[in-house]
Structures are given as C-alpha cells and as structure tokens.
Amino acid sequence: MAENAQHANVLDIGAEQLGKIYARALLGASLRENTAEQVLDQLRDIVTDALAVNPKLAAAFESPRVSSEEKSRVIDRLFGNSVNPILLRLMKVMAGRGRLGYLGAVSRAADLLHDEVAGRVVAEVSTATPLTDDLRNEVAQRLSQSLGKQVRLKESVDASLVGGMVIRVGDTVYDSSVASRIEKMGRAARDGFARQLLQQSDRFTSGV
Amino acid sequence: MKFNSDEIASVLQAEIEQFDSKIDVREVGTVLEVGDGIARVYGLSGVMAGEMVQFPNGATGLAFNLEENSVGVIILGDFLTIQEGDEVKALGTLLSVPVGDAVVGRVLDPLGNPLDGKGPVQTTQTRPVEIIATGVAERQPVHEPMQTGIKAIDAMTPVGRGQRELIIGDRKTGKTAIAIDAILNQKHTGVKCFYIAIGQKDSAVASIIEVLTRHGAMEYTTVIAAGASAPAPLQYIAPYAGTAMAEHFMYEGGHALVVYDDLSKQATAYRQMSLLMRRPPGREAYPGDVFYCHSRLLERSAKLSKELGGGSITSLPIIETLEGEVSAYIPTNVISITDGQIYLQPDLFFSGIRPAMNAGISVSRVGGAAQIKAMKKVAGGLRLDLAAFRALEAFAQLGTDLDPATQAQLDRGYRMVELLKQPQYQPLSAAEQVVSLFAGTRGHLDDVPIKAVSQWEKDFLQFIRDKHSTLFTDITEKGDLTDEITKRILDVIKQFKSGYKPVVPV
C-alpha cells in the first residue's frame, strides 16, 4: 500500500473486503463479552479522531517500513489505558499482519455488521426541505413496519428533488420525488405523442 | 402546411391524464471505474447475470461479471459521459430488441435503434436477445432447399433451410459477395433476410446497403450494423440481436436467412471485453467460453417441427482467415459447429475463378437432402469429377503426352470450371442452373472453345428465356429430370447449337 494516503473518495474494494473479515472477528469477540457497543464506539473514535486528525500517525500505521513491534509499542503507549482490551488486541494482531492501515474499513464494516446482527437498518432519506419531527417519526415508523427492522434515519436535503422524498435502504432506492415523476411524465407524453404523430400525422395538420 | 396546436395539446393532455405514477423502486449501485466500454459497479447486490442496467446518461448496460465485491457491466452505448460515482439502476429485465414487420427494410443498430433516418421502429413487439435454442423435439431434419443462386454452391455444397453453412476464406476472396448474392436470390421467395455487419468499415456497410437497395432486396432485408467504430459490447451482441429478430419470423412459421459478417470480429470484440473484465485468457488470448459464444448463437438456426409451424432460420456465418490458416482457434471452432463450409481461396480468386470456391474441401453435411432431384441428377458426380480434374491438371502441367481419354477428361474439366464461374449480383434460378449444368456435365460444351463457354451459357439461357420459357417453369414445377424434360432440354440444346457460333472474346 502506498504510504501517502489515497484520494479520499476512491473506494478500495479489496480494503472493504478485508475490513469485513476483521470486523466479523472483532464483533464475534466483543459480543461474547457484551462490550460490542463500547468497542465499536472506541474504534470509531480512533478512526475519526486519532487517525483522521494525525495523518502522520495514519501513515506510520500503514507503512510497511515501520516494524510490527514498533507499531505495537505505539499502540500500547497511545491507547493502552484508554481502550477496551479486545480492541487493543485486534490492533496488535492487525499490526502483526501488516494490516493496520485498514482500521477505517474495519470500523465501517463492523458498524454495518453490528446493525445487521441487531436487526437495525440505516435508511438514507433525501428530501427537498428539511424533515419536521412529526414527519421524521412517521417515516421511521412506517419504514420499520414495512421492513420489519429497527430503522435508523440518515437525512439529507436536496433541493433538486422539488418535492416528495427518496429513501435508500441498502442497494434499494424508493423514489417518490416530484422531480423523477415529472421526468417520467415528460417521457410518457413525448413517447405517446411521437406514436400518435407517426400513426396519424394528418390529424395534427390542417389545410395545405 | 399548418400545425394544429389544439390537437397536439389534446393528445399531450390525454397522455398526462393517463400517466399513472407509482413509487419508483430500484436497485442501485455506484460506478467505481469506467473505460473501454466496460464499467465496474459497487452495489447492485441483487442483480442477476445478463440483467439490464441503466446509467444516468441513458445508456444501458448488461451485468456481465458478478464478482464478490463488484459487478462488471458492459456498456451498450456512450461510455464517455459516464463518470465515477454515477448511480447505476438495475432494470430487472433482459435485453430485448424490436421485432416483426416493422424492422424489415430498416438499418438498425444492435439495440434496434434506427440508423437510416427513417424514424423510430413502429412496433410494440420485442424478443429477448439471448435465449436458449430450441431442443431436439422441436426440430426436424433439413429438407427444403435454400437456393443461393450461385451455380457452384447450389450444385456442389447445397444449403437447406435451417442449415448453418460457413463461408470461410482470406480477406478479399469474395466472402461477402456470396452472402449478398444469396440475399438477392431470396426475392419473391418470402424468405426474410438479415445482414449483420460486425466490426466492418461503415463505408463497406453503406455500399452493401446501396447494392441491396439497387436490386430491390431491402424490401425483405434488415441490416444490423455494429461498425468498427462501435464499442466492443455492441459488436458482441449484434449477432444475437439479429438472430432474435429472425426468430420472430421462424416461430411464426416463416423462413429467414441470417448472414453474420463476420464472426471473427465478434470473437475479437468478445476477447477484448473478457480481457478487460480480467477473465483468464486461453488460446490466442480468447476466453475459455468463446466456443460457447458461437455455438449458442449458431444453434439458434433451426428447422422447426411441423407442430411448431415448420419455420426456419438458415445462417451463413462468415469467418476471415489469415493466410489460409484454417487451423487457427476461431476457424476450427466455427467449422466444427456449422453443417459445412464453403472455402474460398485467394489463388483461385486471382486466377479468375469467381466464386473462388475450392470444391475439394468445401462440404455441405446436410444440404444434399434439400437439393431438388433435377439438380442431384445433373450435379451428382460434379464434386468428385472436379477433384479428379484438379489432380489430373497438376499432372498434365508436366507436359507429358496424354492418351485421348485423359485429354477428354481434362477438356471437360476446363469447361466445367469455366461454366461454374458466375458474375456478381446475377443469381440464377434453380431451373436455369439445372439446364446449364446439364449442358456441361453431359458433354454438350465439349466442342465449344474454353474461352467462349461463359458467353455460350449466357446466350443459351437467354435463348431459352425468349423461345422456350415453359421449359424453366416445367423444371421448377416438377423439380425432377423426367425423360420428357431431358428430351426437351436435348432438343433445345440441338436447336440452339444449330444456329449459334461460339464467340471467342479477343
């Protein structure tokens, strides 16, 4: 892996896959001791606070030139007292296998897996104007009913939708936005008109 | 001409009133990378192999590779305006193309979009592009002739309706010319023709369309063009799309003739896609399933059983060889799939023997059953005779003295070779071929100078058309050489020869 951090929006599928494997191990171990919530929170904190703020630390974690013993010592010194022992051991195992650079992917995958185990799903809701509290509750409730799972909403505002809302759960998108409906209606009218025009073109012209 | 705006408004109003809006539920993914006509997409977790997907720029794609973490999509359209991060939508359907009478006479791209500027294809009928061919029980053996109008082919390697006859040869040996002649000869037979141009120069396709139009063949022909500038995925699906259009007529009990020009370019397009998709390369860097790519296509040419209406698709796949190398990967594959091959050779072509068919190694494995009886009688031993002649000719070149019998065999051979030459775009009817081959194989040409044979034949056929046209209709109707017809042909030949002096061109 390159020592200089990759461009942020590049999705490295290999890393995501690797993260999933370590995440499953981490979740299995922490669930057995009922510390899953705590461990995942701490992992998220490490990724978002410690690594994102200190690119040098992140680079050191990624670098194959820093020996695994050195990395273990750094982990002990920085997090030895503050984090759950399971998480500490995970980081050392990853350091020993030269995978410490994938902590971010592990954190993301572990969050998803934990949601899945707990029967929770994340629904991304886009609306043209910000959701009111009433609407938010109703959307969450209706989604939980139809999906049979506890729903966590992730909201975003997109004025180009004009109205209505677009909900995304996993890879499935439920689109009832005004923008997409107008677009579809426009296409239907255009196709229908073209059909009629070719079938009976004389209807639309008068005189010579 | 004035446009009636009230009428236009009322139509639009009706369309909008009928518009039924449902919540749009779709499975989506995100483009990870795109280029060379393929895209890798993250997400689309429920997509199935071969399913259609849509990109935001309106281009459709096919899920080609389902991998653990991503989906490889081939893009059938403009891939230059697709960007990383674009949302890809699964459409939940298989790729299909418009079919029916509306496509006849049109020039289309492999998705059924018009390329001829004659407006949209007016039909609601579609058929899926990829289907599994009909099984054993739904077929019957080939028994009807599919006349190509070319003497050498109809006499020695006859093609039946439902047969797959490969046309193979080097570049510039007249492969396309044979296929075009076969299409021209389908006039007034009710056979729908499909000419599928894969990876060819657009100028070549344009001139073929021009020839077809000039000879009135576009009335029953559809041209599907994926030129050299079309992306590889379009070149790859073009033959399947054309076959789907032909199948519509076959399943309605009609007959279709499909020309794939040419399958070596399709294999190259498929190789490009497969390599970009990181499928393992095999021999000549083709993927492992390039055989299946062609076999599943050609297997769709069939003669349906009587219960299914007895329709048929005859196909003439074309393969271009390099330096006559028929043992390369793709030629051997397609030779083994098809029911025979017409082998064209450059040396014959340049020595003026056109069509440049090598009679010795060209075969038709099933077409014999489809030959009319009259043709079988006049052309029965022709293939073997010609092969014997070739051997003898090589021997005679040594300059040895020959006994009269051998000399006679040689003379007959020279005249037969001359008789089997045929100009382009002049297909002959079965009856005309029978009469002219009769004159050759029964020795009535032996006293005509070799160089005068073509003109003799031309004038002879014109003589019959002018004075004895019932002879042609009788042969066509009976389909056999009865004693009575044989006698009439002999009389006509005698009559013609008595008043004709062969002209040797200077």
Interface residues (C-beta under 8 A of the other chain):
Chain A: N9 L11 I13 G14 E16 Q17 R168 G170 D171 T172 V173 Y174 D175 S176 S180 R181 K184 M185 A188 A189 G192 F193 A194 R195 Q196 L198 Q199 R203 F204 T205 S206 G207 V208
Chain B: M1 K2 F3 N4 E7 I8 V11 L12 A14 E15 I16 Q18 F19 S21 I23 D24 V25 R26 E27 V28 G29 T30 L32 Y42 G43 L44 S45 G46 E68 N69 S70 G85 K89 G119 P120 Q122
